Amino acid sequence: MPVHSSKKWLIAWLLILPVLLIRGFTTIYPSVMTFYNSFFEINMFTGGERRFIWFDNFARVFTDEKVITSIEFTVIFTAMSMLFHVILGLFLAMLLNIDFKGKKFLRTITLIPWAMPMVVVGLAARWAFNDTYGLVNDLIRRVFPGFHFDWLIYPESARLAVILVDLWKDVPFFAILLLAGLQFISDEIYESAKIDGASKTRMFLSITLPLLTRTILTLSIFFTLWRIVSYDVVYSMTSGGPGDATSLLAYRIAIEAFTNLNIGYASAIAVCLFLLMAVFSSLNLLAIKRQDQ
C-alpha cells in the first residue's frame, strides 16, 4: 500500500476515534454494566453495597406480577400499535399521494402531531379522556347525549386510550415515510396496468403493496423498537395506572431503578427488555430476508 494512502487511513481513524470513544462510553459501557449489575443485589442505602446473587433477579422477573403485567401490555401495545401503523399509515400515504390542490399544505400539517413532544401529548390526552370535561366524551355526547365514561379508570379502556394516543402521534410520520416510498413507484407501471385492464384494487395488490413491502418491513423494525422502549406516553398520561394496567416495561424499569432503588433488579428487567427487542428485530429481519428471496 502506498505511503500516502496509509497516511490517509491514519488520519481518517484519528478523526473518527473521538466519536468512537464517546459512542463506546455512552453506549457500550452502560450496556455492559447493565448486564453486570443484573447479577447483583445493590443496596443504594449503604453506598451501593453489592451482593452477588447469580440469577435470582431474573427468577424474580418471571414471578413478579407487576413485571409480568408490564411485559403483557408491552407486547399488546407494540403489536396493536404496529398493526394499525401499517394499515392507517398506508391509507394516509395513499391519500396524500393523490394529486389535488393544496396537497403540499396537507402534507405539512399532517406532521404536526409527530412534531409535538410526547410528554405534552400525554398530558393533553389525560385531559382529553376525562369523563366530565374531556374532548373525547364531549364529541361522543354530540351524537349520543348523556354518554358518560371515564376512560383512564378501567384497565381495558386505559390501555386502548394509550394505544390511540400513540397512533395519533406517530402514524402521520409513518405515513410520510411511506409516501416517500410511493414517490419512487413509476407512473408508467400503473399506466401499463390500466391498459391491461387492471382495476385499482388489483393495482394496489399487485403493484403498490409488493413494491412497498420492503419499505414497510424496514420501517417496522425502527417503529417496533421505539414502541418497545416507550416510556413518556405512559409517564405523562396514566403513570402506569390504573394499578399497573398501562405500565410498559421501560416504565417499570424506571420505577424499580429510580423510585424503588432496586438497581440490580431493574438491570435484570432491562436485560429482558433487550432480549424482547432482539426477538422483534430478528422477526422483522427474517421477514425482509424472505421478501428479498
C-alpha positions, 0 to 999 in steps of 0.5 A: 500500500502506498505511503500516502494512502496509509497516511490517509487511513491514519488520519481518517481513524484519528478523526473518527476515534473521538466519536468512537470513544464517546459512542463506546462510553455512552453506549457500550459501557452502560450496556455492559454494566447493565448486564453486570449489575443484573447479577447483583443485589445493590443496596443504594442505602449503604453506598451501593453495597453489592451482593452477588446473587447469580440469577435470582433477579431474573427468577424474580422477573418471571414471578413478579406480577407487576413485571409480568403485567408490564411485559403483557401490555408491552407486547399488546401495545407494540403489536396493536400499535404496529398493526394499525401503523401499517394499515392507517399509515398506508391509507394516509400515504395513499391519500396524500399521494393523490394529486389535488390542490393544496396537497403540499399544505396537507402534507405539512400539517399532517406532521404536526402531531409527530412534531409535538413532544410526547410528554405534552401529548400525554398530558393533553390526552389525560385531559382529553379522556376525562369523563366530565370535561374531556374532548373525547366524551364531549364529541361522543355526547354530540351524537349520543347525549348523556354518554358518560365514561371515564376512560383512564379508570378501567384497565381495558379502556386505559390501555386502548386510550394509550394505544390511540394516543400513540397512533395519533402521534406517530402514524402521520410520520409513518405515513410520510415515510411511506409516501416517500416510498410511493414517490419512487413507484413509476407512473408508467407501471400503473399506466401499463396496468390500466391498459391491461385492464387492471382495476385499482384494487388489483393495482394496489395488490399487485403493484403498490403493496409488493413494491412497498413491502420492503419499505414497510418491513424496514420501517417496522423494525425502527417503529417496533423498537421505539414502541418497545422502549416507550416510556413518556406516553405512559409517564405523562398520561396514566403513570402506569395506572390504573394499578399497573394496567398501562405500565410498559416495561421501560416504565417499570424499569424506571420505577424499580431503578429510580423510585424503588432503588432496586438497581440490580433488579431493574438491570435484570428487567432491562436485560429482558427488555433487550432480549424482547427487542432482539426477538422483534428485530430478528422477526422483522429481519427474517421477514425482509430476508424472505421478501428479498428471496 
